[in-house]
């Protein structure tokens, strides 16, 4: 028995030593950094510096610090040690995602009331998400065909992850997996789509139970949601710390040299994202919802900056809900229904990016895609943006699905991997921006008059 336990004990000791070397040997550094950041937050409160300004300052400070680390040769310190603070922030956000989604959706659905209201809100939500994703894809296709960034490009290849193909093959099983066989298991594993599906059904059928049970269940989940929002507010206080560490790691790892060969491709993606974020979506706000795009952008700025630094719509969800309700003025009934769905199935920026990437790869290889093939790209991207939500490396998996659909070589992924992380930050911000725009538009269509972002 002793011989069987010994390797396990030795492994534990080694793990403890590694953790010590990774974290505690740099404890003075962490303490000094925390001391400075807490001092910064204290000063921010005294001068009433809002959270989005704190995050923006932390963002630029992280970029500057990372560039200095590359100049003076201590980028390993940033990548290995300081980045741990960003990892802690991400884990704290992910910690609250499942209980927040469950309590939020159930509270929202029980507040909707009748099956007719539930059906109407569902139709509006899915219609908005499909429509804006289609607009985003078409914007990307138009610009990539006009600019043609891949024509004549001479690029190197990055190594493609080994499990990318197997992840792409999981698309069908992911779609089937929306219906969970074990709801508790998917919640424990953090599988968002089946968690949302079960929560929607659970919340809807709470409204069908006898009143004595219904009242107790509704009060319980409202209480859980209130607790989760208070916990969210506490975690958000550390957003500047997390953003600083996350952005510093990314810049320290990539530097600026990697961008030059792919400048035309990056500019095409960024231009398309800007058109969708600052032309298409604001036009919907202004003309359909009578909502001020500028006021809404200010209301969502903290969530958008967090989305940019974390590259995760799901991790940003707690802050998105907080911003939409407290800054934009949408009700919890609407936001708790629309936003969790949007964080998983509404990927405007991602779908746009995947289409540009697919056409770019075709251009590099000198392959002409016909109108029919580009139409297949549109449809595939639209469907994949919904189905790929629970798959690891979802962005790259979506490109794989599109490349296979039109017969392009999968090796072309190696062309764009070098800048995928940077563009992922931008497209995630667009995804969150689209989710928030949909929430206030649907709230306005439901007759909510307390919105703080209406045009004066």
N, C-alpha and C positions, 0 to 999 in steps of 0.2 A: 504493500500500500504506500509505503514511504517513497519507493522508487517511482510510483505512478504520480505522486503529488509533487515530487521534486522539480520536474520541468516547469510545472505550473507556477510553483513558488519562485523559481529562478526568473521565469518570464515576468512575473509581477514585480520583482525587485528591479529588473532591467527597465521595465516600463516606468517605475517610480523615478529611477535615475534620469531617464530621458526627459520626463516631465520636469524634473528639477532643473536640468540643464536648459530646457526650452523656456521655462517661465521664471523660476525663482532666482536663477543666476542674474537675471536682468530686472529683479524686483526694484532696485533703486531707480532704474530708468523709468519703469512704469509709475512708480510713486511720484517722481518729478513731473512726468507727463500729466498724470492725473491732477497733481497740484496746480499745474499751469492751466489745465482745461477747466477745473472747478473755479479757479480764480477768474478765468474768462467768462464762465457762466454767471458767476456772482456779479461781475461788472456789467454783464449784459442785462441782468435783472434790474440793477440800479439805474441804468440808462434806458430801461424799457426797450431793449433790443429784442425784436420778435424772433421767434424760432427760425423762420425761413432765412433771416439775415444771419443768425448764428451758424446755420448749416452752410450757407453760401460762403461765409468767411472761412469756415473749417475746410470746405472744398478747395478753395484757392490756396489755403495754407498747406493742405496736404500735397497739392500739385507742386508748390514751390519747394517744400521740404524734400519731396521725392527727387526733383531735379538736382537739388543741392547734394543729395545722397549719391547720385550718379557722378556728379562732378568731383566730389571729394572721396569717393570710393567706399562709402558705408551703406550701399544699397542692400547688402545682405542683412544688416541690422533691421532695416525697414521691412524687408520681405519676411524674415523669420521671426522677428520679435514684436515690433510695433503692430504688425498686421493682426496679431492675436486679439488686440482690442476690437478690431473690426469683426473678427470671427465671433467674439463674445456678443457683440451687438446683434449680429445676424441670428445667432442661436436664441437670443432673448426674444427677438421678433418671431422667429419660427415657433418658439415655445407656446405662444399665445394664439397662433393661427387657428388651430382646430377648435379649441373651446370658444374662441371668438366667432368663428364661422357658424358653428352649431347654434350657439345662443342667439347670434344675430339673425340668422335665417329663420329660426323658429319664432323668435319675437316678431320679426317682420311679417311672416306669413300669418300668424295668429292675429296680427293687427289689421291685415288686409280684409279679413271677414269672409264674405261669401265666395263660393266657387266661381261666380261670374267675375268678381273683382280679381281673383287670383288668375283666371284665364286671361283677362284683359291685360294685366300687368306683365304676365309671361309673354304674351304676343308682342307687346311694345318693346320689351327688353330684347328678345331674340331678333326682332325685326331691325332694331337699331344696330345691334352688333353685326348682323350679316351685312347690312347696308354700308356701314362705315368701313368694314373690312374690305368690301368690294371696291369702294371708293379708293381706299389706300392701295390696293393691288393695281388698279387701273392707273393711278398716279405713278406708281413705280414703273409700270410697263411703258408708259408714254415717255418718261424721262430717260430710261435706259436705252430705248430705241432711238431717241433724238441725240443723246450725248455719245452713245456707243463707247463706253469706257474700256471695253475689252478688245477693241479692234487695234491690232498692232502692238498689244501689250507684251512685254517680255518679263515673265515672272518666274520666281522659284516656287517650290512646293514645300509645304509643311507636312509633317506626318499626320495621317488621319487616325483618330482613335480606333482601337481594335474592335470595340463593342458597338460601333455606330450602326453597322449593318443590322445586327441583331435587334437593336433598339427600334430601328425602322420597321422591322418585321412584326413588332409588338403593337402596331397601330390598331389592327382589328381587335386584338385582345383588350387593348385599352378602352376602345369604344364599348365592347361588351362588358368590361369591368366597371362601367358607370353604375350598373346595378350590382350592389355588393351582396355577396353570399353571407358575409359576417360583418355587420356595420361596425361593431366595436373594434375588429381587427383593422379595418381600413382607417379608422380614426387614430388608433395607436400608431400605425405606420405613416400617418400624415398624407394619405392618398385623398386629394382634395375633391376630385370629381364625384366619386361615389359618396363621399361625406356630404357634399352639397345635395346630391340626389336624395339620400336618405333623410336629410334634415328638412328638405322641402316637403316630402311625403309626411314625415312625422308632424311637422307644424300644421300642415293642412288637416290631418285627421284629428289633431287636438281639438280643432274647432267643431268636430262632429261628436265629441264625447259629451256626456251629461254635464250640466253646468257646475255641479259641485267638484267634479274632477277637472273640468276645463279651467275654472278660475285658479285652482291651486297650481296646475301645470304652467299656465301663462305667467302667474306671479313668480314661480320658481325660475323660469327661463329669463324673465325680465331681470330678476335679481342677479342671475349669473352674468347676463350681459352687462349690467351696471358694474359688477366687480371687474369684469374683463376690460371695460373701458377705463376704469381707474388704474388698473395695472398697465394698460397701454400708455396712459398719460405719464406714468412713472418711467417707463422704458424710453419714451420719446425724449425725456429730458437729457438722455445720453446720446441722442442722435448726432450732435456735432462731433463727439468723440469717435463714434463709429464711422461716420463719414470721413473724417480726417484719416483714420487708419486704413480704410478700404481704398480710398482714392490714392493714398501714398503708395500702397502696395502695387496697385495696377500700373501707375506711372513708373515706379522703380523697376518693375519687371520688363515693361515694354520699351520705354525710352521713346525717342523720336525717329530713330533710324528706320524702324520697320514700316513707317507710313509712306515714305517716298515712292516706292514702286507701285503702291496701290492708291496713290493720291486721287486719280481720276475716278476710280471705283468708289472710294470713300466719299468724295464730294457728291457723286450721283446719289448715293444712299442718303447722305445728310440733306441734300436739297429736296429730295422726295419726302423725307420725314418732316422737314420744315414746311413744305407746301401743305401736307396733310394736317399738321398740328396748328399752323397759323393762318391757313386759308380755308380748307374744307371744314374742319370742326368749328372754328369761329363763325363761319357762314351759317352753319346749322343753328348755333346758339343765337345768333343775332336775328336771323330771319324767321326761324321757326319758333324759338322759345322766347323771343324778346328779352334775351339775357345779354348782359354786357360781357364780352369775351375777356376784356382786360380785368374787370372786377373778379371774374371767376378764376382767371389765371393767378391773380394775387392771392385769392382764397386757397388755391391748391399748391402754392409755390413750395411749401415745406414738404409735402408729399412727393412732388415732382423731383425735387433735389434728392430726396431719400431714394426714390426709384432709380435715379441716375447713378447713385453711388453703390446701391445694392444689386442692381440688375435683376431684380425679382419683384414682379407684381404681387405675388403672394406675401412676401416678406414685408412689403410696403402697405399691405391691406389695412392693418390697424390704423396707421397714420392717414390713409386715404379716407377711411370711414370717419375718423375724427375731423378731418379738414372739411369734408363734404357736409357734415352735420353742423359743426360749430362755426365754420367760416362761411360756407356757402348757404347754409340755412335749410338744407333739405331735411325732411323728416326721417327718423329711424325706420319707419315703415317702408319707405322707398329704398333708402341706401342699404339697409340690411338685406334686401332682396336682390338689388341690381349689382352692387359692387362685388360680393363674393363670386357671383357668376362671371362678371367681367374679368376678375383676376385670373380666371382659369380658361375661359373660352373666347374672350375678346382680345385678339392679338393684332390690332391694326398695324402697328409698327413692325411687328415680326413678319406678318404676311407680306407686307410691302418689301421688306428687306430680302425675304427668301426669293421673291420673284426677280428682283434686280440681280441677286446673286446667280440665279439659274441662267438668266439671259447673258450675264457677264461671262460666265463659264463657257457658254456656247460661242460667244464672240471670240474669246481667247483661242478656242480650238478651231475657229473658222467654220463653225456649223451654223447654217442659216435655219432659223425656226420659222415655219410657216405660220399663217394666221391661226390655223386649226391647232397647231402645236402650242402656240401662245395662249389660246383659249383653254387648252388642257392645263396649262400652267396656272391660269386664273382659278379654275374650278378646283384643282388639286390643292392649291394654297389655301383656298377658302375652307375646304373640308379638313385639311391637315391642321389648320390653326385651331380647330376645335378639338380634334382627336389627339393631338400631340401634347396636350397640357400636362399629363402625368408622366411623361417619358423623360428620362435623363437626357441632358444635352438637347432639349426640345428644338432649339433653333436649328442646329445642324441636322437633326433628324428630319425636320421639315424639308430642308434642302435636298436631303437624300431621297425622300419620297417624290419630290418634284422632278429631280434628275432622272429617276427611274421611270417616271410616268411619260417623259418625252424622249427617253433613250439617250441621255447625255452621260458621259463617263463619270463615275463616282470619284475617280481620282482628281477631278477638278476641284473638289473640296479643299485639297491641299493648297490651292491658290489663295484662298481667302481666310484661312485659319489664323494667320498672323494678326489680323485686325478685328477678328470677330468679337473679342472681349470689349473693345472700345465701342464698336457699333451696337453691341448688345445693351450697353448702358443707355444709349440714345433711344433705341427702339423701345426699351422698357418704359422710359419716361413718356413716350408717345402712347403706349398701351394704357398707362395709368391716366393720362390726360383724357383719352377717349372714354375710359370708364367713368370718369367724373363728369364729363360733358353729357354722357348718356343719362346719368343719374339726375342731374338738374333738369334736363329736357323732359324726362319722364315725370319728375315731380311737378313741373309746370303743367304738363298735359293732364295730370291728375287733380289739378285745381289748387295746388298749394300756393298760398299767397305770402308766406313768411320767408320766401327766398331772399337772401341778402344781396344777390348778384343780378337782380332784375335791372333793366335799363330804366333810368330816371325819366 
